[in-house]
C-alpha cells in the first residue's frame, strides 16, 4: 500500500478547509482528485506530500505514519520519493532549461536529465534560458523537473487549467507517459472535468 489516509482534517482559524477524508492508494493506481475551487484539493495533496501538517487524522506513506516522524524525516521522504508539477510553472527565467530541471533535484543524475530532455523533444533547447521558451516548451520543462529524480509519486496541481482541449489531452498524456517511464504513481488534483475520462480512479470532493 502506497498511502493510507484516515479521518484526515485540516482547519485554519477554526475554518474547515478539508473535511474527514478516508481512502487508500495502491502503487501505480493513478488518482484524480476532482472538485470545485476551494474544496480542499490542493490542501489534500499538500498534506499527503508532507508540506502541511493535518489538524487531525493519520497519513501513512509506505506504512510510515507522518505523525510519528520528525520534520527532517518527512523532508527526507519528500526529497527521495515525491515529484511536483505545479499549476504555475515556477521556472527561473535567467537559468537554462537544464539548470531549471536539476535545481530541485537532491542528487542530480545528469545522464537521466539528458535522456529526459531528449524524450521530451527539448534537446535543441537545453541551453536556452527559460524566459525564451514558448509556453508549451516551458510546460514540458516543468514536467521534466517533476519526474527527473524518478519519484515514486508525482503530485500535479491543476496542470491543465489554462489549456485548450487539444493541449489538455497532450499534457495529461505526456504526464502519464513520463509516470510510466519512471514507474511512478500519479496524483492529480483539478477542477477540470475534461480529464476525468482519462482516469479509472477518481475521487470527487465537494465544497
GROMACS elastic network, one bead per residue, 0.5 to 0.9 nm:
[ bonds ]
;  ai    aj funct       b0    kb
    1     4     6  0.72492   500
    1    24     6  0.73518   500
    1    25     6  0.63713   500
    1    27     6  0.65734   500
    1    61     6  0.79187   500
    1    62     6  0.61046   500
    1    63     6  0.75357   500
    2    24     6  0.76438   500
    2    25     6  0.56430   500
    2    26     6  0.50400   500
    2    27     6  0.54365   500
    2    28     6  0.89513   500
    2    60     6  0.79881   500
    2    61     6  0.55768   500
    2    63     6  0.77456   500
    2   185     6  0.89418   500
    3    23     6  0.81276   500
    3    24     6  0.55023   500
    3    25     6  0.50355   500
    3    26     6  0.68766   500
    3    27     6  0.84862   500
    3    48     6  0.82215   500
    3    59     6  0.72300   500
    3    60     6  0.54924   500
    3    62     6  0.63335   500
    3    63     6  0.77570   500
    4    22     6  0.77846   500
    4    23     6  0.61225   500
    4    25     6  0.65126   500
    4    26     6  0.89047   500
    4    58     6  0.79040   500
    4    59     6  0.61051   500
    4    60     6  0.50605   500
    4    61     6  0.67127   500
    4    62     6  0.83313   500
    4    63     6  0.79715   500
    5     8     6  0.64678   500
    5    21     6  0.67800   500
    5    22     6  0.51555   500
    5    23     6  0.52531   500
    5    24     6  0.60714   500
    5    25     6  0.86141   500
    5    48     6  0.84412   500
    5    57     6  0.76660   500
    5    58     6  0.58614   500
    5    60     6  0.64186   500
    5    61     6  0.88576   500
    6    20     6  0.78574   500
    6    21     6  0.63959   500
    6    23     6  0.68452   500
    6    24     6  0.86030   500
    6    57     6  0.56090   500
    6    58     6  0.50676   500
    6    59     6  0.66619   500
    6    60     6  0.85615   500
    7    19     6  0.83004   500
    7    21     6  0.52157   500
    7    22     6  0.55331   500
    7    56     6  0.72217   500
    7    58     6  0.66864   500
    8    18     6  0.77062   500
    8    19     6  0.70802   500
    8    22     6  0.68032   500
    8    44     6  0.87679   500
    8    54     6  0.68013   500
    8    55     6  0.77844   500
    8    56     6  0.58398   500
    8    58     6  0.61004   500
    8    59     6  0.74603   500
    9    16     6  0.75950   500
    9    17     6  0.77128   500
    9    18     6  0.52764   500
    9    19     6  0.51667   500
    9    20     6  0.50442   500
    9    21     6  0.68963   500
    9    44     6  0.89878   500
    9    54     6  0.60156   500
    9    55     6  0.56423   500
    9    56     6  0.52777   500
    9    57     6  0.61550   500
   10    15     6  0.85573   500
   10    16     6  0.61346   500
   10    17     6  0.55882   500
   10    18     6  0.50308   500
   10    19     6  0.70113   500
   10    20     6  0.84386   500
   10    40     6  0.87548   500
   10    43     6  0.79389   500
   10    44     6  0.85779   500
   10    47     6  0.86604   500
   10    53     6  0.80247   500
   10    54     6  0.51661   500
   10    56     6  0.68427   500
   10    57     6  0.88470   500
   11    14     6  0.56140   500
   11    15     6  0.52191   500
   11    17     6  0.52801   500
   11    18     6  0.68914   500
   11    19     6  0.86500   500
   11    54     6  0.79755   500
   11    55     6  0.60634   500
   11    56     6  0.89330   500
   12    15     6  0.51776   500
   12    16     6  0.66147   500
   12    17     6  0.70156   500
   12    55     6  0.86032   500
   13    16     6  0.83520   500
   16    19     6  0.65444   500
   17    38     6  0.78767   500
   17    39     6  0.70448   500
   17    40     6  0.56355   500
   17    43     6  0.76360   500
   18    21     6  0.77804   500
   18    39     6  0.70561   500
   18    40     6  0.51308   500
   18    41     6  0.81221   500
   18    43     6  0.72379   500
   18    44     6  0.73043   500
   18   207     6  0.88868   500
   19    40     6  0.82850   500
   20    56     6  0.87848   500
   20    57     6  0.79278   500
   21    44     6  0.89215   500
   21    57     6  0.85281   500
   25    28     6  0.86911   500
   25    29     6  0.67279   500
   25    30     6  0.83610   500
   25    31     6  0.79110   500
   26    29     6  0.55588   500
   26    30     6  0.84896   500
   26   185     6  0.85575   500
   27    30     6  0.79007   500
   27   152     6  0.83105   500
   27   153     6  0.86609   500
   27   184     6  0.78945   500
   27   185     6  0.59568   500
   28    31     6  0.89573   500
   28   152     6  0.89320   500
   28   153     6  0.88394   500
   28   179     6  0.88450   500
   28   180     6  0.85980   500
   28   183     6  0.73348   500
   28   184     6  0.64266   500
   28   186     6  0.73549   500
   29   185     6  0.64406   500
   29   186     6  0.77462   500
   29   200     6  0.84649   500
   29   201     6  0.70079   500
   30   176     6  0.89681   500
   30   184     6  0.87824   500
   30   185     6  0.54440   500
   30   187     6  0.59201   500
   30   188     6  0.81745   500
   30   199     6  0.72121   500
   30   200     6  0.78765   500
   30   201     6  0.64398   500
   30   202     6  0.87049   500
   31   185     6  0.80527   500
   31   186     6  0.62784   500
   31   188     6  0.63335   500
   31   189     6  0.84277   500
   31   199     6  0.71200   500
   31   200     6  0.79191   500
   31   201     6  0.51722   500
   31   202     6  0.58679   500
   31   203     6  0.72976   500
   32   186     6  0.82422   500
   32   187     6  0.59837   500
   32   189     6  0.59011   500
   32   190     6  0.76242   500
   32   195     6  0.86796   500
   32   196     6  0.73218   500
   32   199     6  0.65378   500
   32   200     6  0.84231   500
   32   201     6  0.63188   500
   32   203     6  0.61167   500
   32   204     6  0.81767   500
   33    41     6  0.65445   500
   33    44     6  0.89776   500
   33   187     6  0.74258   500
   33   188     6  0.60163   500
   33   190     6  0.63726   500
   33   191     6  0.83913   500
   33   201     6  0.88497   500
   33   202     6  0.60929   500
   33   204     6  0.58615   500
   33   205     6  0.71701   500
   34    41     6  0.73186   500
   34   188     6  0.83207   500
   34   189     6  0.59288   500
   34   190     6  0.52711   500
   34   191     6  0.54971   500
   34   192     6  0.74071   500
   34   193     6  0.75377   500
   34   196     6  0.79404   500
   34   202     6  0.70654   500
   34   203     6  0.61058   500
   34   205     6  0.61363   500
   34   206     6  0.85533   500
   35    38     6  0.84093   500
   35    39     6  0.63676   500
   35    40     6  0.83457   500
   35    41     6  0.69650   500
   35   189     6  0.80571   500
   35   190     6  0.65567   500
   35   192     6  0.81558   500
   35   193     6  0.86544   500
   35   203     6  0.85811   500
   35   204     6  0.56479   500
   35   206     6  0.58014   500
   35   207     6  0.77251   500
   36    39     6  0.58727   500
   36    40     6  0.87721   500
   36    41     6  0.84498   500
   36   190     6  0.78787   500
   36   191     6  0.51151   500
   36   192     6  0.85856   500
   36   205     6  0.78115   500
   36   206     6  0.68695   500
   36   207     6  0.69954   500
   37    40     6  0.78070   500
   37    41     6  0.80226   500
   37   190     6  0.83658   500
   37   191     6  0.65554   500
   37   207     6  0.82578   500
   38    41     6  0.75738   500
   38    42     6  0.86625   500
   38   207     6  0.68672   500
   39    42     6  0.85028   500
   39    43     6  0.87275   500
   39   205     6  0.64937   500
   39   206     6  0.59054   500
   40    43     6  0.50028   500
   40    44     6  0.60911   500
   40    45     6  0.89347   500
   40   205     6  0.77531   500
   40   206     6  0.87035   500
   40   207     6  0.78548   500
   41    44     6  0.51592   500
   41    45     6  0.66914   500
   41    46     6  0.87467   500
   41   157     6  0.85614   500
   41   189     6  0.58396   500
   41   190     6  0.72935   500
   41   191     6  0.87936   500
   41   205     6  0.73459   500
   42    45     6  0.53321   500
   42    46     6  0.61234   500
   42    47     6  0.85786   500
   42   157     6  0.66251   500
   42   158     6  0.86387   500
   42   189     6  0.65717   500
   42   190     6  0.83518   500
   43    46     6  0.50257   500
   43    47     6  0.61283   500
   43    48     6  0.86265   500
   43    52     6  0.77242   500
   44    47     6  0.51133   500
   44    48     6  0.61895   500
   44    49     6  0.86361   500
   44    52     6  0.88660   500
   44   189     6  0.87740   500
   45    49     6  0.60164   500
   45    50     6  0.84536   500
   45    51     6  0.84910   500
   45    52     6  0.89845   500
   45   155     6  0.70043   500
   45   156     6  0.86801   500
   45   157     6  0.81876   500
   45   187     6  0.79632   500
   45   188     6  0.85235   500
   45   189     6  0.76112   500
   46    49     6  0.52090   500
   46    50     6  0.61756   500
   46    51     6  0.50099   500
   46    52     6  0.55973   500
   46    53     6  0.85927   500
   46   155     6  0.89355   500
   47    50     6  0.51006   500
   47    51     6  0.58673   500
   47    53     6  0.60681   500
   47    54     6  0.64949   500
   47    59     6  0.79719   500
   48    51     6  0.76874   500
   48    52     6  0.80768   500
   48    59     6  0.66893   500
   48    60     6  0.84380   500
   48    61     6  0.82078   500
   49    52     6  0.77601   500
   49    74     6  0.85438   500
   49    77     6  0.86257   500
   49    78     6  0.63784   500
   49    82     6  0.72706   500
   49   155     6  0.81029   500
   50    53     6  0.66600   500
   50    59     6  0.89607   500
   50    66     6  0.76615   500
   50    71     6  0.86002   500
   50    74     6  0.62894   500
   50    75     6  0.74633   500
   50    77     6  0.85797   500
   50    78     6  0.70654   500
   51    74     6  0.88054   500
   51    75     6  0.85298   500
   51    78     6  0.86480   500
   53    56     6  0.86158   500
   53    66     6  0.87718   500
   53    67     6  0.85765   500
   54    57     6  0.66961   500
   54    58     6  0.80134   500
   54    59     6  0.85620   500
   57    67     6  0.89707   500
   58    65     6  0.69362   500
   58    66     6  0.73445   500
   58    67     6  0.70215   500
   59    64     6  0.81949   500
   59    65     6  0.59327   500
   59    66     6  0.58482   500
   59    67     6  0.75324   500
   60    63     6  0.54553   500
   60    64     6  0.51328   500
   60    66     6  0.61842   500
   60    67     6  0.86970   500
   61    64     6  0.51654   500
   61    65     6  0.67384   500
   61    66     6  0.76843   500
   61    77     6  0.89194   500
   62    65     6  0.85394   500
   64    67     6  0.88611   500
   64    68     6  0.79878   500
   64    69     6  0.80346   500
   65    68     6  0.55599   500
   65    69     6  0.68564   500
   66    69     6  0.51738   500
   66    70     6  0.79987   500
   66    71     6  0.88150   500
   66    73     6  0.88547   500
   66    74     6  0.68916   500
   67    70     6  0.80414   500
   69    72     6  0.79988   500
   69    73     6  0.59600   500
   69    74     6  0.64364   500
   70    73     6  0.52083   500
   70    74     6  0.63628   500
   70    75     6  0.86391   500
   71    74     6  0.50150   500
   71    75     6  0.60499   500
   71    76     6  0.85365   500
   72    75     6  0.50690   500
   72    76     6  0.62580   500
   72    77     6  0.87884   500
   73    77     6  0.62676   500
   73    78     6  0.86504   500
   74    77     6  0.50310   500
   74    78     6  0.62179   500
   74    79     6  0.86236   500
   75    78     6  0.50751   500
   75    79     6  0.61037   500
   75    80     6  0.85787   500
   76    79     6  0.51136   500
   76    80     6  0.60456   500
   76    81     6  0.83220   500
   77    80     6  0.53308   500
   77    81     6  0.57685   500
   77    82     6  0.75838   500
   78    81     6  0.54206   500
   78    82     6  0.51313   500
   78    83     6  0.80157   500
   79    82     6  0.62196   500
   79    83     6  0.80475   500
   79   105     6  0.78836   500
   79   106     6  0.66778   500
   79   149     6  0.88858   500
   79   151     6  0.87325   500
   80    83     6  0.88359   500
   80   106     6  0.79314   500
   80   149     6  0.78867   500
   80   150     6  0.88910   500
   80   151     6  0.69989   500
   80   152     6  0.83999   500
   81   149     6  0.83141   500
   81   150     6  0.79381   500
   81   152     6  0.50588   500
   81   153     6  0.62813   500
   81   154     6  0.86720   500
   82   146     6  0.82851   500
   82   147     6  0.85565   500
   82   149     6  0.84263   500
   82   150     6  0.84640   500
   82   152     6  0.60770   500
   82   154     6  0.58315   500
   82   155     6  0.72962   500
   83   145     6  0.78014   500
   83   147     6  0.57395   500
   83   148     6  0.79835   500
   83   149     6  0.74052   500
   83   150     6  0.79416   500
   83   151     6  0.55132   500
   83   152     6  0.79299   500
   83   153     6  0.62573   500
   83   155     6  0.61923   500
   83   156     6  0.85213   500
   84   142     6  0.86466   500
   84   143     6  0.81600   500
   84   145     6  0.78271   500
   84   147     6  0.77141   500
   84   153     6  0.85632   500
   84   154     6  0.56903   500
   84   156     6  0.58954   500
   84   157     6  0.80541   500
   85    88     6  0.85630   500
   85    89     6  0.75225   500
   85   142     6  0.62860   500
   85   143     6  0.59482   500
   85   144     6  0.88597   500
   85   145     6  0.77589   500
   85   146     6  0.53445   500
   85   147     6  0.85820   500
   85   154     6  0.73616   500
   85   155     6  0.61947   500
   85   157     6  0.63902   500
   85   158     6  0.87093   500
   85   159     6  0.70527   500
   86    89     6  0.57482   500
   86    90     6  0.75984   500
   86   142     6  0.77771   500
   86   143     6  0.88311   500
   86   146     6  0.87383   500
   86   155     6  0.81906   500
   86   156     6  0.58901   500
   86   157     6  0.51282   500
   86   158     6  0.70739   500
   86   159     6  0.65210   500
   87    90     6  0.86946   500
   87   156     6  0.76381   500
   87   157     6  0.54496   500
   87   158     6  0.50836   500
   87   159     6  0.50694   500
   87   160     6  0.76207   500
   87   161     6  0.75429   500
   87   162     6  0.86382   500
   88    91     6  0.86384   500
   88   157     6  0.88850   500
   88   158     6  0.88256   500
   88   159     6  0.83657   500
   89   138     6  0.74384   500
   89   139     6  0.67349   500
   89   141     6  0.86633   500
   89   142     6  0.58892   500
   89   143     6  0.89627   500
   90    93     6  0.89349   500
   90   142     6  0.79062   500
   91    94     6  0.89799   500
   91    95     6  0.82349   500
   91    97     6  0.87169   500
   91   100     6  0.63080   500
   91   101     6  0.88316   500
   91   130     6  0.66228   500
   91   131     6  0.82873   500
   91   138     6  0.76414   500
   91   141     6  0.83280   500
   91   142     6  0.72807   500
   92    95     6  0.56648   500
   92    96     6  0.82996   500
   92    99     6  0.89417   500
   92   100     6  0.65443   500
   92   129     6  0.85495   500
   92   130     6  0.64941   500
   92   131     6  0.77469   500
   93    96     6  0.78968   500
   93   100     6  0.88444   500
   93   129     6  0.63966   500
   93   132     6  0.79746   500
   94   129     6  0.56503   500
   94   130     6  0.63584   500
   94   131     6  0.66625   500
   95    98     6  0.80936   500
   95    99     6  0.59349   500
   95   100     6  0.62497   500
   95   127     6  0.88200   500
   95   128     6  0.82005   500
   95   129     6  0.52130   500
   95   130     6  0.60833   500
   95   131     6  0.83435   500
   96    99     6  0.51331   500
   96   100     6  0.62121   500
   96   101     6  0.87522   500
   96   125     6  0.87475   500
   96   126     6  0.69118   500
   96   127     6  0.52434   500
   96   128     6  0.52320   500
   96   130     6  0.56894   500
   96   131     6  0.88588   500
   97   100     6  0.53031   500
   97   101     6  0.65501   500
   97   117     6  0.89975   500
   97   122     6  0.87442   500
   97   125     6  0.71024   500
   97   126     6  0.52329   500
   97   127     6  0.59807   500
   97   128     6  0.58924   500
   97   129     6  0.58828   500
   97   130     6  0.56854   500
   97   133     6  0.86093   500
   97   138     6  0.83237   500
   97   141     6  0.67883   500
   98   101     6  0.52426   500
   98   102     6  0.63588   500
   98   103     6  0.84965   500
   98   113     6  0.76258   500
   98   114     6  0.81548   500
   98   117     6  0.81620   500
   98   125     6  0.89796   500
   98   126     6  0.56334   500
   98   127     6  0.66248   500
   98   128     6  0.84485   500
   98   129     6  0.88582   500
   98   141     6  0.84874   500
   99   102     6  0.52638   500
   99   103     6  0.57431   500
   99   126     6  0.89397   500
   99   127     6  0.85864   500
   99   129     6  0.89424   500
  100   103     6  0.53389   500
  100   104     6  0.75851   500
  100   129     6  0.89790   500
  100   130     6  0.77652   500
  100   141     6  0.77202   500
  100   142     6  0.83130   500
  100   145     6  0.72532   500
  101   104     6  0.66583   500
  101   105     6  0.75726   500
  101   113     6  0.74607   500
  101   141     6  0.67528   500
  101   142     6  0.74157   500
  101   143     6  0.89850   500
  101   144     6  0.65384   500
  101   146     6  0.80812   500
  101   148     6  0.71954   500
  102   105     6  0.51622   500
  102   106     6  0.83326   500
  102   107     6  0.85774   500
  102   108     6  0.58836   500
  102   109     6  0.81953   500
  102   110     6  0.79707   500
  102   113     6  0.74320   500
  102   145     6  0.69781   500
  102   148     6  0.76568   500
  102   149     6  0.88508   500
  103   106     6  0.81703   500
  103   108     6  0.82618   500
  103   145     6  0.83758   500
  104   108     6  0.86292   500
  104   145     6  0.72066   500
  104   146     6  0.85756   500
  104   149     6  0.89884   500
  105   108     6  0.53793   500
  105   109     6  0.84331   500
  105   145     6  0.80816   500
  105   148     6  0.74271   500
  105   149     6  0.63213   500
  106   149     6  0.80988   500
  107   149     6  0.78065   500
  108   111     6  0.88826   500
  108   112     6  0.84326   500
  108   113     6  0.79191   500
  108   148     6  0.83723   500
  108   149     6  0.74467   500
  109   112     6  0.53477   500
  109   113     6  0.62842   500
  109   114     6  0.86937   500
  109   148     6  0.81660   500
  109   149     6  0.76241   500
  110   114     6  0.60118   500
  110   115     6  0.85560   500
  111   114     6  0.50646   500
  111   115     6  0.61982   500
  111   116     6  0.85781   500
  112   115     6  0.51441   500
  112   116     6  0.61387   500
  112   117     6  0.86662   500
  112   148     6  0.70087   500
  112   149     6  0.82293   500
  112   150     6  0.89611   500
  113   116     6  0.50408   500
  113   117     6  0.61882   500
  113   118     6  0.86382   500
  113   144     6  0.79457   500
  113   145     6  0.86305   500
  113   148     6  0.60248   500
  113   149     6  0.84839   500
  114   117     6  0.51756   500
  114   118     6  0.63037   500
  114   119     6  0.87709   500
  114   123     6  0.79437   500
  114   126     6  0.86168   500
  115   118     6  0.50557   500
  115   119     6  0.62275   500
  115   120     6  0.87124   500
  116   119     6  0.50673   500
  116   120     6  0.62456   500
  116   121     6  0.86980   500
  116   122     6  0.87458   500
  116   144     6  0.65998   500
  116   147     6  0.87558   500
  116   148     6  0.72340   500
  116   178     6  0.87997   500
  117   120     6  0.52127   500
  117   121     6  0.63557   500
  117   122     6  0.52227   500
  117   123     6  0.57163   500
  117   125     6  0.89278   500
  117   126     6  0.72939   500
  117   140     6  0.88712   500
  117   141     6  0.80050   500
  117   144     6  0.72176   500
  118   121     6  0.51606   500
  118   122     6  0.58393   500
  118   123     6  0.51520   500
  118   124     6  0.87748   500
  119   122     6  0.76757   500
  119   123     6  0.85030   500
  120   123     6  0.80645   500
  120   140     6  0.67739   500
  120   141     6  0.83482   500
  120   144     6  0.78347   500
  120   174     6  0.85658   500
  121   124     6  0.78933   500
  121   125     6  0.87691   500
  121   140     6  0.89492   500
  122   125     6  0.52636   500
  122   126     6  0.61977   500
  122   137     6  0.75194   500
  122   140     6  0.83203   500
  122   141     6  0.83328   500
  123   126     6  0.52863   500
  123   127     6  0.86327   500
  124   127     6  0.78504   500
  124   128     6  0.84000   500
  125   128     6  0.50715   500
  125   129     6  0.84230   500
  125   133     6  0.81753   500
  125   137     6  0.88550   500
  126   129     6  0.83628   500
  128   131     6  0.84698   500
  128   132     6  0.68407   500
  128   133     6  0.73554   500
  129   132     6  0.57998   500
  129   133     6  0.72062   500
  130   133     6  0.54240   500
  130   134     6  0.87455   500
  130   138     6  0.69228   500
  130   141     6  0.88413   500
  131   134     6  0.82344   500
  131   138     6  0.85461   500
  133   136     6  0.79734   500
  133   137     6  0.57755   500
  133   138     6  0.58084   500
  134   137     6  0.51635   500
  134   138     6  0.60993   500
  134   139     6  0.85436   500
  135   138     6  0.50518   500
  135   139     6  0.60854   500
  135   140     6  0.86967   500
  136   139     6  0.50803   500
  136   140     6  0.63828   500
  136   141     6  0.87594   500
  136   167     6  0.86124   500
  137   140     6  0.51545   500
  137   141     6  0.63431   500
  137   142     6  0.87818   500
  138   142     6  0.62908   500
  138   143     6  0.87327   500
  139   142     6  0.50363   500
  139   143     6  0.63155   500
  139   144     6  0.86158   500
  139   171     6  0.83387   500
  140   143     6  0.50205   500
  140   144     6  0.60898   500
  140   145     6  0.85554   500
  140   171     6  0.82261   500
  140   174     6  0.84008   500
  141   145     6  0.60992   500
  141   146     6  0.86095   500
  142   145     6  0.50696   500
  142   146     6  0.63033   500
  142   147     6  0.89512   500
  143   146     6  0.50512   500
  143   147     6  0.65103   500
  143   148     6  0.85280   500
  143   171     6  0.89289   500
  143   174     6  0.83403   500
  143   175     6  0.68655   500
  143   178     6  0.83043   500
  144   147     6  0.53617   500
  144   148     6  0.56877   500
  144   178     6  0.81943   500
  145   148     6  0.53022   500
  145   149     6  0.80360   500
  146   149     6  0.76577   500
  146   150     6  0.86328   500
  146   151     6  0.81021   500
  146   154     6  0.68450   500
  146   155     6  0.82614   500
  146   156     6  0.86257   500
  147   150     6  0.54118   500
  147   151     6  0.60998   500
  147   153     6  0.89184   500
  147   154     6  0.70215   500
  147   175     6  0.89291   500
  147   178     6  0.70475   500
  147   179     6  0.73889   500
  147   182     6  0.72830   500
  147   184     6  0.84046   500
  148   151     6  0.76277   500
  148   182     6  0.86671   500
  149   182     6  0.88045   500
  150   153     6  0.87110   500
  150   179     6  0.86312   500
  150   181     6  0.87627   500
  150   182     6  0.52482   500
  150   183     6  0.77364   500
  150   184     6  0.72580   500
  151   154     6  0.64850   500
  151   179     6  0.87152   500
  151   182     6  0.71735   500
  151   183     6  0.81577   500
  151   184     6  0.60286   500
  151   185     6  0.83820   500
  152   179     6  0.88930   500
  152   182     6  0.79383   500
  152   183     6  0.70006   500
  152   185     6  0.60488   500
  152   186     6  0.86581   500
  153   179     6  0.85090   500
  153   183     6  0.89166   500
  153   184     6  0.52772   500
  153   186     6  0.58619   500
  153   187     6  0.72235   500
  154   179     6  0.74518   500
  154   184     6  0.65553   500
  154   185     6  0.61369   500
  154   187     6  0.60793   500
  154   188     6  0.81382   500
  155   185     6  0.86410   500
  155   186     6  0.62478   500
  155   188     6  0.59520   500
  155   189     6  0.80455   500
  156   159     6  0.60653   500
  156   186     6  0.75682   500
  156   187     6  0.62257   500
  156   189     6  0.64353   500
  156   190     6  0.86094   500
  157   160     6  0.87695   500
  157   187     6  0.85764   500
  157   188     6  0.59867   500
  157   189     6  0.52147   500
  157   190     6  0.65298   500
  158   161     6  0.56197   500
  158   162     6  0.87365   500
  158   188     6  0.72146   500
  158   189     6  0.58499   500
  158   191     6  0.73117   500
  158   192     6  0.77145   500
  159   162     6  0.80790   500
  159   163     6  0.86601   500
  159   168     6  0.83447   500
  159   171     6  0.78431   500
  159   172     6  0.80086   500
  159   188     6  0.78979   500
  159   189     6  0.83227   500
  159   190     6  0.75942   500
  160   163     6  0.53590   500
  160   164     6  0.82130   500
  160   167     6  0.80056   500
  160   168     6  0.53582   500
  160   169     6  0.85529   500
  160   171     6  0.72778   500
  160   172     6  0.77983   500
  160   190     6  0.80332   500
  160   192     6  0.72984   500
  160   195     6  0.86344   500
  161   164     6  0.85595   500
  161   168     6  0.81493   500
  161   190     6  0.76850   500
  161   191     6  0.78619   500
  161   192     6  0.65289   500
  162   168     6  0.85622   500
  163   166     6  0.79499   500
  163   167     6  0.58024   500
  163   168     6  0.55109   500
  164   167     6  0.55213   500
  164   168     6  0.59207   500
  164   169     6  0.87466   500
  165   168     6  0.50430   500
  165   169     6  0.63704   500
  165   170     6  0.86796   500
  165   194     6  0.78191   500
  166   169     6  0.54562   500
  166   170     6  0.62945   500
  166   171     6  0.87464   500
  167   171     6  0.59508   500
  167   172     6  0.85194   500
  168   171     6  0.53318   500
  168   172     6  0.63036   500
  168   173     6  0.85960   500
  168   194     6  0.81033   500
  168   195     6  0.77527   500
  169   172     6  0.53162   500
  169   173     6  0.60710   500
  169   174     6  0.84740   500
  169   194     6  0.85136   500
  169   195     6  0.73895   500
  169   198     6  0.87871   500
  170   173     6  0.52060   500
  170   174     6  0.60517   500
  170   175     6  0.86761   500
  171   175     6  0.61729   500
  171   176     6  0.85710   500
  172   175     6  0.50588   500
  172   176     6  0.60866   500
  172   177     6  0.84443   500
  172   195     6  0.77084   500
  172   198     6  0.82633   500
  173   176     6  0.50137   500
  173   177     6  0.59777   500
  173   178     6  0.86144   500
  173   198     6  0.87322   500
  174   178     6  0.62316   500
  174   179     6  0.85589   500
  175   178     6  0.51963   500
  175   179     6  0.60781   500
  175   180     6  0.85800   500
  175   186     6  0.82674   500
  176   179     6  0.50351   500
  176   180     6  0.61596   500
  176   181     6  0.86871   500
  176   186     6  0.75384   500
  177   180     6  0.51644   500
  177   181     6  0.63198   500
  177   182     6  0.87928   500
  178   181     6  0.50132   500
  178   182     6  0.62057   500
  178   183     6  0.82971   500
  178   184     6  0.81869   500
  179   182     6  0.52638   500
  179   183     6  0.57071   500
  179   185     6  0.65803   500
  179   186     6  0.66269   500
  180   184     6  0.63166   500
  180   185     6  0.83058   500
  181   184     6  0.77777   500
  189   192     6  0.88307   500
  190   193     6  0.79697   500
  190   195     6  0.88131   500
  191   194     6  0.89810   500
  192   195     6  0.63526   500
  192   196     6  0.76802   500
  193   196     6  0.53631   500
  193   197     6  0.81569   500
  194   197     6  0.70024   500
  194   198     6  0.84852   500
  195   198     6  0.54318   500
  195   199     6  0.73284   500
  196   199     6  0.56935   500
  196   200     6  0.81954   500
  196   202     6  0.72452   500
  197   200     6  0.75136   500
  199   202     6  0.64603   500
